[in-house]
Amino acid sequence: MYSEGFGILMYKITVNDRWMPMKDAIRSIELLQHSRHDWMNRLQVIKGNLELANIDRAKEVIEEIIIEVRQEAQLSSLGVPRLSEWLLTYNWGRSAPLTVKYELLSEGKIPGQLDEPIFAWLKRIVDKIEKSVPVEVNNELYLIFHVDQEQSVLQLTLEYEGGSLACSPKELLADADGPAVKWAEASKNSFAVKTSFKWCAVKQD
């Protein structure tokens, strides 16, 4: 069964008794396929090491997976679903010359209204960096999140390591619509910059 609405074809899919656009269903299937492929690769690595009697390496891989899954859980619980989905899936099925990694130094939750501005700013910056990195070397961008619930602030650090950028880091991070940034290091092969997003805490009576 289907109905037409909002200019796209809508199929009735029973998910919490709601209507889901067909494109959302396809997106969900694609995410599941990527996730399944990723887990199969990890299991193959563990299986291969066990077959070669590399028990210590197999244990290391399992420990790495545990740490990564915990980080994914923290990111998913941050309260910013669009940003979380983008970071969780950024490296999936891509041949881009830039790899994005993230780390959460604390547990916490930030208001949902910050989801769009943080996502939009980060995406603009990452897109510019990706266009500026050389393709022949490994280039990595680390995003480090720290939620200070008492101060109602998200502290965010960006660290780049890789080949020589086509533009200077300060050119890439220049964004009139973004937050102010504080530079810790800046060269065309590596840089570190910090910024923050604050919100107004609502006092409970």
Backbone as a printed PyTorch tensor [residue, N CA C, xyz], in Angstrom:
tensor([[[  0.8390,  -1.1960,   0.0000],
         [  0.0000,   0.0000,   0.0000],
         [  0.8710,   1.2420,   0.0000]],

        [[  0.3820,   2.2860,  -0.6550],
         [  1.1640,   3.5020,  -0.6740],
         [  0.2440,   4.6950,  -0.8090]],

        [[  0.7810,   5.8420,  -0.5190],
         [  0.0870,   7.1000,  -0.7570],
         [  1.1110,   8.1140,  -1.1940]],

        [[  0.6600,   9.1610,  -1.8700],
         [  1.5750,  10.1870,  -2.3320],
         [  1.4950,  11.3900,  -1.4040]],

        [[  2.6580,  11.9190,  -1.0520],
         [  2.6770,  13.0850,  -0.1800],
         [  4.0410,  13.7200,  -0.1880]],

        [[  4.0700,  15.0370,  -0.0560],
         [  5.3130,  15.7890,   0.0070],
         [  6.1860,  15.5480,  -1.2230]],

        [[  5.5680,  15.2290,  -2.3490],
         [  6.3150,  15.1030,  -3.5850],
         [  7.0900,  13.8100,  -3.7360]],

        [[  6.9430,  12.8680,  -2.7930],
         [  7.6390,  11.5940,  -2.9200],
         [  6.6480,  10.4750,  -2.6550]],

        [[  6.9980,   9.2970,  -3.1200],
         [  6.1380,   8.1390,  -2.9290],
         [  6.3100,   7.6190,  -1.5130]],

        [[  5.2000,   7.4280,  -0.8050],
         [  5.2510,   6.9740,   0.5760],
         [  4.6860,   5.5630,   0.6590]],

        [[  5.4570,   4.6330,   1.2050],
         [  4.9840,   3.2790,   1.4370],
         [  4.6730,   3.1230,   2.9120]],

        [[  3.6580,   2.3690,   3.2130],
         [  3.3110,   2.1440,   4.6080],
         [  4.1690,   1.0220,   5.1620]],

        [[  5.0360,   1.3830,   6.1130],
         [  5.9290,   0.4160,   6.7420],
         [  5.6490,   0.4510,   8.2330]],

        [[  5.4340,  -0.6970,   8.8240],
         [  5.0930,  -0.7340,  10.2370],
         [  6.3490,  -0.5960,  11.0790]],

        [[  6.6390,   0.6190,  11.4920],
         [  7.7340,   0.9020,  12.4040],
         [  7.1660,   1.8440,  13.4490]],

        [[  6.8400,   1.2910,  14.6060],
         [  6.1920,   2.0690,  15.6610],
         [  4.9210,   2.7460,  15.1580]],

        [[  4.2180,   2.0410,  14.2370],
         [  2.9400,   2.5280,  13.7140],
         [  3.0520,   3.9060,  13.0670]],

        [[  4.1760,   4.1800,  12.4060],
         [  4.3490,   5.4640,  11.7410],
         [  4.5530,   5.2370,  10.2500]],

        [[  4.3410,   6.3040,   9.4850],
         [  4.6320,   6.2710,   8.0560],
         [  6.0920,   6.6400,   7.8690]],

        [[  6.7680,   5.8870,   7.0440],
         [  8.1770,   6.1570,   6.7850],
         [  8.3780,   6.3780,   5.2960]],

        [[  8.9810,   7.4830,   4.8940],
         [  9.2610,   7.6820,   3.4740],
         [ 10.1580,   6.5680,   2.9500]],

        [[  9.9540,   6.2110,   1.6890],
         [ 10.7300,   5.1290,   1.0950],
         [ 12.2210,   5.4100,   1.1710]],

        [[ 12.6240,   6.6750,   1.0030],
         [ 14.0490,   6.9960,   1.0240],
         [ 14.6480,   6.7350,   2.4050]],

        [[ 13.8450,   6.9150,   3.4800],
         [ 14.3330,   6.6260,   4.8230],
         [ 14.5300,   5.1250,   5.0140]],

        [[ 13.6140,   4.3310,   4.4510],
         [ 13.7430,   2.8780,   4.5460],
         [ 14.9970,   2.4050,   3.8160]],

        [[ 15.2500,   2.9750,   2.6400],
         [ 16.4460,   2.6110,   1.8740],
         [ 17.6980,   2.9970,   2.6410]],

        [[ 17.6750,   4.1760,   3.2470],
         [ 18.8200,   4.6340,   4.0410],
         [ 19.0850,   3.6800,   5.2040]],

        [[ 18.0310,   3.2260,   5.8670],
         [ 18.1900,   2.2980,   6.9870],
         [ 18.8150,   0.9880,   6.5280]],

        [[ 18.3620,   0.4910,   5.3750],
         [ 18.9100,  -0.7570,   4.8330],
         [ 20.3850,  -0.5860,   4.4900]],

        [[ 20.7390,   0.5570,   3.8960],
         [ 22.1360,   0.8110,   3.5440],
         [ 23.0190,   0.8400,   4.7880]],

        [[ 22.5280,   1.4680,   5.8520],
         [ 23.2970,   1.5270,   7.0950],
         [ 23.4990,   0.1350,   7.6820]],

        [[ 22.4450,  -0.6770,   7.6410],
         [ 22.5540,  -2.0430,   8.1500],
         [ 23.5380,  -2.8630,   7.3220]],

        [[ 23.5250,  -2.6630,   6.0130],
         [ 24.4550,  -3.3930,   5.1440],
         [ 25.9000,  -3.0190,   5.4470]],

        [[ 26.1540,  -1.7190,   5.6100],
         [ 27.5090,  -1.2740,   5.9340],
         [ 27.9470,  -1.8100,   7.2900]],

        [[ 27.0300,  -1.7690,   8.2580],
         [ 27.3520,  -2.2510,   9.5990],
         [ 27.6580,  -3.7420,   9.5800]],

        [[ 26.8500,  -4.5010,   8.8540],
         [ 27.0650,  -5.9480,   8.7560],
         [ 28.4030,  -6.2530,   8.0890]],

        [[ 28.7250,  -5.5160,   7.0300],
         [ 29.9970,  -5.7080,   6.3310],
         [ 31.1740,  -5.3880,   7.2500]],

        [[ 31.0380,  -4.3140,   8.0200],
         [ 32.0970,  -3.9070,   8.9450],
         [ 32.3330,  -4.9770,  10.0090]],

        [[ 31.2390,  -5.5110,  10.5670],
         [ 31.3830,  -6.5440,  11.5930],
         [ 31.9440,  -7.8420,  11.0250]],

        [[ 31.5760,  -8.1780,   9.8040],
         [ 32.1280,  -9.3810,   9.1750],
         [ 33.6410,  -9.2530,   9.0040]],

        [[ 34.0960,  -8.0630,   8.6100],
         [ 35.5380,  -7.8430,   8.4680],
         [ 36.2570,  -8.0170,   9.8030]],

        [[ 35.6610,  -7.4990,  10.8600],
         [ 36.2860,  -7.6110,  12.1820],
         [ 36.3400,  -9.0620,  12.6500]],

        [[ 35.2500,  -9.7850,  12.4280],
         [ 35.2270, -11.1910,  12.8220],
         [ 36.2520, -12.0030,  12.0330]],

        [[ 36.4340, -11.6500,  10.7610],
         [ 37.4290, -12.3500,   9.9430],
         [ 38.8370, -12.1160,  10.4770]],

        [[ 39.1080, -10.8840,  10.9470],
         [ 40.4290, -10.5800,  11.5200],
         [ 40.6610, -11.4140,  12.7760]],

        [[ 39.6470, -11.4770,  13.6420],
         [ 39.7730, -12.2740,  14.8720],
         [ 39.9530, -13.7500,  14.5280]],

        [[ 39.1200, -14.2470,  13.6130],
         [ 39.1830, -15.6570,  13.2040],
         [ 40.5540, -15.9870,  12.6120]],

        [[ 41.0680, -15.0940,  11.7580],
         [ 42.3650, -15.3350,  11.1370],
         [ 43.4860, -15.4150,  12.1550]],

        [[ 43.4580, -14.5330,  13.1420],
         [ 44.4950, -14.5590,  14.1770],
         [ 44.3930, -15.8000,  15.0530]],

        [[ 43.1660, -16.2310,  15.3400],
         [ 42.9930, -17.4440,  16.1400],
         [ 43.4960, -18.6730,  15.3810]],

        [[ 43.2260, -18.7180,  14.0720],
         [ 43.6860, -19.8520,  13.2620],
         [ 45.2050, -19.9190,  13.1960]],

        [[ 45.8540, -18.7420,  13.2810],
         [ 47.3160, -18.6890,  13.2650],
         [ 47.9100, -18.7570,  14.6690]],

        [[ 47.0450, -18.9970,  15.6430],
         [ 47.4560, -19.0880,  17.0500],
         [ 48.0180, -17.7710,  17.5800]],

        [[ 47.6100, -16.6560,  16.9600],
         [ 48.0110, -15.3370,  17.4610],
         [ 46.9810, -14.8760,  18.4970]],

        [[ 46.9790, -15.5530,  19.6290],
         [ 45.9590, -15.3050,  20.6420],
         [ 46.0360, -13.8790,  21.1780]],

        [[ 47.2540, -13.4060,  21.4290],
         [ 47.4130, -12.0600,  21.9810],
         [ 46.8650, -11.0020,  21.0280]],

        [[ 47.1500, -11.1720,  19.7300],
         [ 46.6500, -10.2000,  18.7550],
         [ 45.1310, -10.2630,  18.6600]],

        [[ 44.5670, -11.4660,  18.7260],
         [ 43.1110, -11.6060,  18.6970],
         [ 42.4810, -10.8850,  19.8860]],

        [[ 43.1150, -11.0080,  21.0570],
         [ 42.6150, -10.3180,  22.2500],
         [ 42.7020,  -8.8020,  22.0770]],

        [[ 43.7890,  -8.3370,  21.4510],
         [ 43.9530,  -6.9010,  21.2140],
         [ 42.8450,  -6.3700,  20.3050]],

        [[ 42.5300,  -7.1260,  19.2570],
         [ 41.4760,  -6.7140,  18.3320],
         [ 40.1330,  -6.6450,  19.0530]],

        [[ 39.8580,  -7.6370,  19.8920],
         [ 38.6040,  -7.6480,  20.6510],
         [ 38.5350,  -6.4380,  21.5750]],

        [[ 39.6480,  -6.1220,  22.2350],
         [ 39.6820,  -4.9690,  23.1370],
         [ 39.4790,  -3.6680,  22.3620]],

        [[ 40.0720,  -3.5700,  21.1720],
         [ 39.8840,  -2.3840,  20.3290],
         [ 38.4110,  -2.2280,  19.9470]],

        [[ 37.7590,  -3.3440,  19.6410],
         [ 36.3420,  -3.3080,  19.2750],
         [ 35.4970,  -2.8450,  20.4580]],

        [[ 35.8090,  -3.3490,  21.6570],
         [ 35.0590,  -2.9640,  22.8590],
         [ 35.1610,  -1.4620,  23.0940]],

        [[ 36.3800,  -0.9200,  22.9720],
         [ 36.5830,   0.5210,  23.1670],
         [ 35.8010,   1.3160,  22.1280]],

        [[ 35.8630,   0.8640,  20.8750],
         [ 35.1680,   1.5770,  19.8030],
         [ 33.6560,   1.5420,  19.9940]],

        [[ 33.1280,   0.3940,  20.3940],
         [ 31.6810,   0.2740,  20.6050],
         [ 31.2310,   1.1740,  21.7540]],

        [[ 32.0350,   1.2640,  22.7970],
         [ 31.6990,   2.1560,  23.9110],
         [ 31.6700,   3.6110,  23.4560]],

        [[ 32.6320,   3.9810,  22.6090],
         [ 32.6570,   5.3410,  22.0800],
         [ 31.4250,   5.6040,  21.2080]],

        [[ 31.0510,   4.6320,  20.4030],
         [ 29.8630,   4.7730,  19.5640],
         [ 28.6130,   4.9450,  20.4190]],

        [[ 28.5420,   4.2000,  21.5270],
         [ 27.3910,   4.3060,  22.4240],
         [ 27.3290,   5.6940,  23.0580]],

        [[ 28.4830,   6.2200,  23.4710],
         [ 28.5260,   7.5630,  24.0530],
         [ 28.0950,   8.6120,  23.0390]],

        [[ 28.5870,   8.4740,  21.8140],
         [ 28.2230,   9.4260,  20.7680],
         [ 26.7270,   9.3660,  20.4810]],

        [[ 26.1800,   8.1620,  20.4270],
         [ 24.7550,   7.9940,  20.1440],
         [ 23.8800,   8.5620,  21.2520]],

        [[ 24.4200,   8.6350,  22.4710],
         [ 23.6610,   9.1370,  23.6220],
         [ 23.8910,  10.6220,  23.8720]],

        [[ 24.6310,  11.2790,  22.9960],
         [ 25.0040,  12.6750,  23.2130],
         [ 23.8210,  13.6300,  23.0680]],

        [[ 22.7750,  13.1810,  22.3580],
         [ 21.5950,  14.0280,  22.1890],
         [ 21.5780,  14.8120,  20.8950]],

        [[ 22.4960,  14.4620,  19.9670],
         [ 22.5740,  15.1630,  18.6770],
         [ 22.5490,  14.1110,  17.5590]],

        [[ 21.3720,  13.6130,  17.1930],
         [ 21.2660,  12.4770,  16.2690],
         [ 21.8500,  12.7170,  14.8830]],

        [[ 21.6830,  13.9210,  14.3400],
         [ 22.2020,  14.1540,  12.9890],
         [ 23.7290,  14.1430,  12.9890]],

        [[ 24.3230,  14.8090,  13.9690],
         [ 25.7800,  14.8050,  14.0990],
         [ 26.2930,  13.3960,  14.3570]],

        [[ 25.6020,  12.6590,  15.2150],
         [ 26.0290,  11.3020,  15.5620],
         [ 26.0110,  10.3860,  14.3450]],

        [[ 24.9250,  10.4200,  13.5800],
         [ 24.8390,   9.5600,  12.3920],
         [ 25.9410,   9.9070,  11.3940]],

        [[ 26.1840,  11.1920,  11.2120],
         [ 27.2080,  11.6290,  10.2600],
         [ 28.5860,  11.1110,  10.6590]],

        [[ 28.9340,  11.2260,  11.9460],
         [ 30.2470,  10.7660,  12.3990],
         [ 30.3510,   9.2410,  12.3880]],

        [[ 29.2780,   8.5680,  12.7930],
         [ 29.3070,   7.1050,  12.8350],
         [ 29.4750,   6.4880,  11.4510]],

        [[ 28.9720,   7.1670,  10.4290],
         [ 28.9670,   6.5870,   9.0810],
         [ 29.9180,   7.2910,   8.1180]],

        [[ 30.6580,   8.2760,   8.5820],
         [ 31.4710,   9.1020,   7.6770],
         [ 32.4560,   8.2660,   6.8570]],

        [[ 33.1170,   7.3170,   7.4830],
         [ 34.1710,   6.5600,   6.7990],
         [ 33.6580,   5.3210,   6.0680]],

        [[ 32.3600,   5.0570,   6.1370],
         [ 31.8200,   3.8420,   5.5330],
         [ 31.7840,   3.9450,   4.0130]],

        [[ 32.3540,   2.9500,   3.3540],
         [ 32.2460,   2.8350,   1.9060],
         [ 32.7940,   4.0230,   1.1480]],

        [[ 33.8040,   4.6930,   1.7180],
         [ 34.3540,   5.8820,   1.0820],
         [ 35.7820,   5.6300,   0.6240]],

        [[ 36.1340,   6.2360,  -0.4920],
         [ 37.5160,   6.1830,  -0.9670],
         [ 38.1680,   7.5550,  -0.8400]],

        [[ 37.5710,   8.4140,  -0.0070],
         [ 38.0820,   9.7750,   0.1710],
         [ 39.4450,   9.7380,   0.8540]],

        [[ 40.2820,  10.7480,   0.5940],
         [ 41.6400,  10.7590,   1.1590],
         [ 41.7010,  11.1790,   2.6220]],

        [[ 40.5600,  11.4530,   3.2390],
         [ 40.5340,  11.8940,   4.6300],
         [ 39.7370,  10.9150,   5.4850]],

        [[ 40.3330,  10.4900,   6.5950],
         [ 39.6410,   9.6440,   7.5690],
         [ 39.3190,  10.4900,   8.7950]],

        [[ 38.0890,  10.4040,   9.2560],
         [ 37.6660,  11.1590,  10.4340],
         [ 37.4830,  10.1970,  11.6050]],

        [[ 38.1610,  10.4960,  12.7100],
         [ 38.0270,   9.7090,  13.9320],
         [ 37.5420,  10.6220,  15.0500]],

        [[ 36.9650,  10.0260,  16.0720],
         [ 36.4440,  10.8430,  17.1630],
         [ 36.6850,  10.1520,  18.4980]],

        [[ 36.6560,  10.9580,  19.5480],
         [ 36.8010,  10.4380,  20.9070],
         [ 35.9740,  11.3090,  21.8440]],

        [[ 35.2430,  10.6730,  22.7350],
         [ 34.4780,  11.3920,  23.7500],
         [ 35.1610,  11.1880,  25.0930]],

        [[ 35.5760,  12.2860,  25.7070],
         [ 36.3210,  12.2090,  26.9580],
         [ 35.4200,  12.1290,  28.1750]],

        [[ 34.1310,  12.3610,  27.9840],
         [ 33.2050,  12.3300,  29.1120],
         [ 31.8230,  11.9490,  28.6180]],

        [[ 31.0190,  11.4450,  29.5320],
         [ 29.6290,  11.1720,  29.2120],
         [ 28.8180,  12.4340,  29.4710]],

        [[ 27.7230,  12.5500,  28.7830],
         [ 26.8880,  13.7310,  28.9770],
         [ 25.8990,  13.8690,  27.8440]],

        [[ 25.0850,  14.8860,  27.9430],
         [ 24.0520,  15.1260,  26.9450],
         [ 23.9690,  16.6240,  26.7040]],

        [[ 23.8040,  16.9940,  25.4490],
         [ 23.6700,  18.4070,  25.1280],
         [ 22.3080,  18.6420,  24.4870]],

        [[ 21.7870,  19.8540,  24.5560],
         [ 20.4440,  20.1280,  24.0260],
         [ 20.3340,  19.8350,  22.5310]],

        [[ 19.1940,  19.3050,  22.1460],
         [ 18.9760,  18.9410,  20.7520],
         [ 19.0590,  20.1090,  19.7910]],

        [[ 18.7790,  21.3330,  20.2790],
         [ 18.8170,  22.4870,  19.3740],
         [ 20.2340,  22.8190,  18.9080]],

        [[ 21.2440,  22.2280,  19.5570],
         [ 22.6210,  22.4370,  19.1120],
         [ 23.0310,  21.4490,  18.0180]],

        [[ 22.1890,  20.4660,  17.7680],
         [ 22.5260,  19.4330,  16.7830],
         [ 22.8240,  20.0400,  15.4150]],

        [[ 21.9110,  20.8390,  14.8990],
         [ 22.0700,  21.3970,  13.5560],
         [ 23.2540,  22.3570,  13.4540]],

        [[ 23.4180,  23.3340,  14.3690],
         [ 24.5670,  24.2420,  14.2240],
         [ 25.9200,  23.5510,  14.3440]],

        [[ 26.0520,  22.5760,  15.2550],
         [ 27.3340,  21.8670,  15.3830],
         [ 27.5870,  21.0260,  14.1410]],

        [[ 26.5590,  20.2900,  13.7030],
         [ 26.6930,  19.4550,  12.5070],
         [ 27.0480,  20.3040,  11.2850]],

        [[ 26.3130,  21.3960,  11.0790],
         [ 26.5250,  22.2280,   9.8930],
         [ 27.9310,  22.8170,   9.8820]],

        [[ 28.3910,  23.3040,  11.0420],
         [ 29.7340,  23.8890,  11.1100],
         [ 30.8100,  22.8390,  10.8500]],

        [[ 30.7060,  21.7040,  11.5310],
         [ 31.7070,  20.6510,  11.3550],
         [ 31.7380,  20.1460,   9.9170]],

        [[ 30.5710,  19.9760,   9.3260],
         [ 30.5240,  19.4710,   7.9490],
         [ 31.1830,  20.4540,   6.9850]],

        [[ 30.9360,  21.7440,   7.1780],
         [ 31.5770,  22.7400,   6.3110],
         [ 33.0980,  22.6610,   6.4370]],

        [[ 33.5790,  22.5580,   7.6780],
         [ 35.0220,  22.5220,   7.9160],
         [ 35.6330,  21.2440,   7.3430]],

        [[ 34.9990,  20.1040,   7.6160],
         [ 35.5300,  18.8210,   7.1410],
         [ 35.5220,  18.7650,   5.6160]],

        [[ 34.4770,  19.2890,   4.9930],
         [ 34.4230,  19.3140,   3.5260],
         [ 35.5850,  20.1190,   2.9520]],

        [[ 35.8970,  21.2520,   3.5780],
         [ 37.0070,  22.0830,   3.0950],
         [ 38.3490,  21.3860,   3.2990]],

        [[ 38.5100,  20.7250,   4.4480],
         [ 39.7600,  20.0030,   4.7040],
         [ 39.9210,  18.8570,   3.7160]],

        [[ 38.8330,  18.1210,   3.4730],
         [ 38.9020,  16.9790,   2.5580],
         [ 39.3230,  17.4090,   1.1540]],

        [[ 38.8610,  18.5730,   0.7210],
         [ 39.2290,  19.0730,  -0.6080],
         [ 40.6750,  19.5700,  -0.6480]],

        [[ 41.2600,  19.8160,   0.5250],
         [ 42.6000,  20.3960,   0.5880],
         [ 43.7030,  19.3740,   0.8240]],

        [[ 43.3340,  18.1480,   1.2390],
         [ 44.3650,  17.1560,   1.5690],
         [ 44.9020,  16.4860,   0.3070]],

        [[ 46.1590,  16.0330,   0.3320],
         [ 46.7090,  15.2910,  -0.8100],
         [ 46.1350,  13.8760,  -0.8400]],

        [[ 46.0320,  13.3010,  -2.0170],
         [ 45.3890,  11.9920,  -2.1600],
         [ 46.3610,  10.8320,  -2.0010]],

        [[ 47.6640,  11.0930,  -2.0460],
         [ 48.6280,   9.9930,  -2.0780],
         [ 49.0930,   9.5470,  -0.6960]],

        [[ 48.6230,  10.1880,   0.3710],
         [ 49.0500,   9.8190,   1.7260],
         [ 47.8290,   9.6510,   2.6230]],

        [[ 48.0660,   9.0810,   3.8140],
         [ 46.9910,   8.9450,   4.7950],
         [ 46.8110,  10.2670,   5.5380]],

        [[ 45.5940,  10.7300,   5.5830],
         [ 45.2740,  11.9810,   6.2690],
         [ 44.1770,  11.7010,   7.2860]],

        [[ 44.4000,  12.1120,   8.5280],
         [ 43.4360,  11.8170,   9.5850],
         [ 43.0560,  13.0880,  10.3390]],

        [[ 41.7710,  13.2000,  10.6060],
         [ 41.2500,  14.3060,  11.4000],
         [ 40.6110,  13.7170,  12.6520]],

        [[ 41.0930,  14.1470,  13.8210],
         [ 40.5650,  13.6660,  15.0950],
         [ 39.6490,  14.7310,  15.6960]],

        [[ 38.4730,  14.3140,  16.1120],
         [ 37.5260,  15.2010,  16.7810],
         [ 37.3880,  14.7260,  18.2230]],

        [[ 37.7360,  15.5830,  19.1600],
         [ 37.7190,  15.2110,  20.5740],
         [ 36.6400,  16.0300,  21.2810]],

        [[ 35.6610,  15.3360,  21.8580],
         [ 34.5240,  15.9830,  22.5060],
         [ 34.6370,  15.8700,  24.0280]],

        [[ 34.3260,  16.9570,  24.6960],
         [ 34.2370,  16.9280,  26.1620],
         [ 33.0170,  17.7410,  26.5800]],

        [[ 32.0670,  17.0800,  27.2180],
         [ 30.8480,  17.7460,  27.6800],
         [ 31.0210,  18.1330,  29.1450]],

        [[ 30.9440,  19.4210,  29.4070],
         [ 30.9850,  19.9270,  30.7850],
         [ 29.5580,  20.2940,  31.1660]],

        [[ 28.8880,  19.3630,  31.8190],
         [ 27.4810,  19.5520,  32.1370],
         [ 27.2730,  20.6980,  33.1260]],

        [[ 28.1940,  20.8620,  34.0600],
         [ 28.0540,  21.9230,  35.0620],
         [ 28.1620,  23.3090,  34.4350]],

        [[ 29.0540,  23.4470,  33.4580],
         [ 29.2460,  24.7420,  32.8010],
         [ 28.3740,  24.9050,  31.5530]],

        [[ 27.6030,  23.8750,  31.2310],
         [ 26.7250,  23.8970,  30.0500],
         [ 27.5040,  24.2390,  28.7800]],

        [[ 28.5680,  23.4820,  28.5420],
         [ 29.4030,  23.7560,  27.3790],
         [ 29.9470,  22.4550,  26.7900]],

        [[ 30.0040,  22.4150,  25.4740],
         [ 30.6660,  21.3280,  24.7540],
         [ 31.9960,  21.8590,  24.2510]],

        [[ 33.0800,  21.2620,  24.7050],
         [ 34.4110,  21.6430,  24.2410],
         [ 34.8200,  20.6780,  23.1340]],

        [[ 35.2560,  21.2310,  22.0260],
         [ 35.5750,  20.4270,  20.8450],
         [ 36.9730,  20.7690,  20.3400]],

        [[ 37.7970,  19.7380,  20.1820],
         [ 39.1540,  19.9070,  19.6610],
         [ 39.2690,  19.1960,  18.3180]],

        [[ 39.8510,  19.8690,  17.3400],
         [ 40.1180,  19.2770,  16.0280],
         [ 41.6270,  19.1480,  15.8710]],

        [[ 42.0920,  17.9430,  15.5590],
         [ 43.5180,  17.7020,  15.3510],
         [ 43.7150,  17.0110,  14.0030]],

        [[ 44.5570,  17.5960,  13.1730],
         [ 44.8240,  17.0310,  11.8480],
         [ 46.2640,  16.5620,  11.7630]],

        [[ 46.4640,  15.3890,  11.1660],
         [ 47.7940,  14.8730,  10.8580],
         [ 47.7420,  14.2320,   9.4810]],

        [[ 48.7080,  14.5830,   8.6340],
         [ 48.7110,  13.9980,   7.2970],
         [ 49.6340,  14.7330,   6.3650]],

        [[ 49.2760,  14.7040,   5.0870],
         [ 50.0810,  15.3670,   4.0770],
         [ 49.8920,  16.8720,   4.1020]],

        [[ 50.6810,  17.5420,   3.3020],
         [ 50.6500,  19.0040,   3.2560],
         [ 49.3360,  19.4930,   2.6420]],

        [[ 48.6420,  20.3470,   3.3710],
         [ 47.3620,  20.8750,   2.9160],
         [ 47.5570,  21.9020,   1.8060]],

        [[ 46.5990,  21.9670,   0.8990],
         [ 46.6720,  22.9290,  -0.2000],
         [ 46.4700,  24.3570,   0.2940]],

        [[ 45.7280,  24.5060,   1.3880],
         [ 45.4970,  25.8260,   1.9910],
         [ 46.0280,  25.8180,   3.4170]],

        [[ 46.2610,  26.9780,   3.9630],
         [ 46.6990,  27.0510,   5.3520],
         [ 45.5390,  26.6590,   6.2600]],

        [[ 45.8330,  26.0620,   7.4260],
         [ 44.7620,  25.6790,   8.3540],
         [ 43.8540,  26.8460,   8.7290]],

        [[ 44.4270,  28.0250,   8.8950],
         [ 43.6090,  29.1670,   9.3050],
         [ 42.6430,  29.5930,   8.2030]],

        [[ 43.0370,  29.3880,   6.9500],
         [ 42.1030,  29.6390,   5.8470],
         [ 40.9570,  28.6330,   5.8810]],

        [[ 41.2950,  27.3700,   6.1400],
         [ 40.2850,  26.3160,   6.1470],
         [ 39.2920,  26.4860,   7.2910]],

        [[ 39.7790,  26.9740,   8.4260],
         [ 38.9160,  27.1180,   9.5980],
         [ 38.2040,  28.4660,   9.6430]],

        [[ 38.5120,  29.3470,   8.7040],
         [ 37.8380,  30.6450,   8.6740],
         [ 36.3670,  30.4420,   8.3260]],

        [[ 35.4900,  30.8550,   9.2190],
         [ 34.0540,  30.6540,   9.0120],
         [ 33.3090,  31.7250,   9.8010]],

        [[ 32.7590,  32.6780,   9.0760],
         [ 32.0700,  33.7900,   9.7330],
         [ 30.8510,  33.3300,  10.5200]],

        [[ 30.2500,  32.2050,  10.1040],
         [ 29.0450,  31.7190,  10.7740],
         [ 29.3430,  30.7150,  11.8830]],

        [[ 30.6250,  30.4080,  12.0920],
         [ 30.9900,  29.4100,  13.0870],
         [ 31.4450,  30.0230,  14.3960]],

        [[ 31.7890,  29.1810,  15.3620],
         [ 32.2460,  29.6720,  16.6620],
         [ 33.6860,  30.1780,  16.5890]],

        [[ 34.0900,  30.9330,  17.5950],
         [ 35.4790,  31.3800,  17.6860],
         [ 36.3690,  30.1750,  17.9800]],

        [[ 37.5940,  30.1940,  17.4520],
         [ 38.5110,  29.0750,  17.6530],
         [ 39.8030,  29.5710,  18.2880]],

        [[ 40.4610,  28.6630,  18.9980],
         [ 41.7370,  28.9650,  19.6400],
         [ 42.7760,  27.9870,  19.1160]],

        [[ 43.8450,  28.5180,  18.5340],
         [ 44.8560,  27.6750,  17.9050],
         [ 45.8940,  27.2060,  18.9140]],

        [[ 46.1860,  25.8910,  18.8710],
         [ 47.2500,  25.3300,  19.6950],
         [ 48.4710,  25.0140,  18.8440]],

        [[ 48.2340,  24.7300,  17.5600],
         [ 49.3060,  24.3840,  16.6260],
         [ 48.7770,  24.5980,  15.2230]],

        [[ 49.6320,  25.0560,  14.3150],
         [ 49.1650,  25.2770,  12.9500],
         [ 50.3120,  25.1570,  11.9580]],

        [[ 50.2650,  24.1110,  11.1380],
         [ 51.1710,  23.9650,  10.0050],
         [ 50.3970,  23.2220,   8.9290]],

        [[ 50.9520,  23.1340,   7.7380],
         [ 50.2210,  22.4850,   6.6480],
         [ 50.1910,  20.9660,   6.7760]],

        [[ 51.0160,  20.4050,   7.6690],
         [ 51.0160,  18.9580,   7.8760],
         [ 50.2730,  18.5370,   9.1370]],

        [[ 50.0530,  19.4690,  10.0260],
         [ 49.3220,  19.1480,  11.2520],
         [ 48.8170,  20.4370,  11.8890]],

        [[ 47.6780,  20.3150,  12.5470],
         [ 47.1860,  21.4600,  13.3060],
         [ 46.2830,  20.9680,  14.4260]],

        [[ 46.1230,  21.8100,  15.4190],
         [ 45.2230,  21.5300,  16.5360],
         [ 44.5140,  22.8240,  16.8900]],

        [[ 43.2130,  22.7540,  16.9940],
         [ 42.4190,  23.9440,  17.2750],
         [ 41.2670,  23.5600,  18.1970]],

        [[ 40.9120,  24.4840,  19.0860],
         [ 39.8400,  24.2250,  20.0420],
         [ 38.7230,  25.2440,  19.8760]],

        [[ 37.5140,  24.7850,  20.1350],
         [ 36.3670,  25.6740,  20.1270],
         [ 35.3480,  25.1410,  21.1250]],

        [[ 34.2470,  25.8450,  21.2820],
         [ 33.2360,  25.3970,  22.2430],
         [ 31.8570,  25.8780,  21.8250]],

        [[ 30.8590,  25.1520,  22.2910],
         [ 29.4590,  25.5000,  22.0600],
         [ 28.7670,  25.5290,  23.4170]],

        [[ 28.2120,  26.6740,  23.7740],
         [ 27.5450,  26.8170,  25.0700],
         [ 26.0320,  26.8130,  24.8990]],

        [[ 25.3530,  26.4800,  25.9740],
         [ 23.9010,  26.5570,  25.9860],
         [ 23.4370,  27.0460,  27.3550]],

        [[ 22.2180,  27.5090,  27.4050],
         [ 21.6530,  28.0190,  28.6540],
         [ 20.9600,  26.8780,  29.3840]],

        [[ 21.4510,  26.5830,  30.5610],
         [ 20.8430,  25.5140,  31.3530],
         [ 19.5270,  25.9980,  31.9400]],

        [[ 18.5360,  25.1200,  31.9390],
         [ 17.2290,  25.4450,  32.5110],
         [ 17.1930,  24.9430,  33.9440]],

        [[ 16.9990,  25.8530,  34.8640],
         [ 16.9620,  25.4730,  36.2740],
         [ 15.6580,  24.7660,  36.6040]],

        [[ 15.7990,  23.6900,  37.3600],
         [ 14.6240,  22.9340,  37.7810],
         [ 14.0870,  23.5060,  39.0950]],

        [[ 12.7770,  23.7600,  39.1420],
         [ 12.1690,  24.2700,  40.3800],
         [ 12.0450,  23.1560,  41.4140]]])
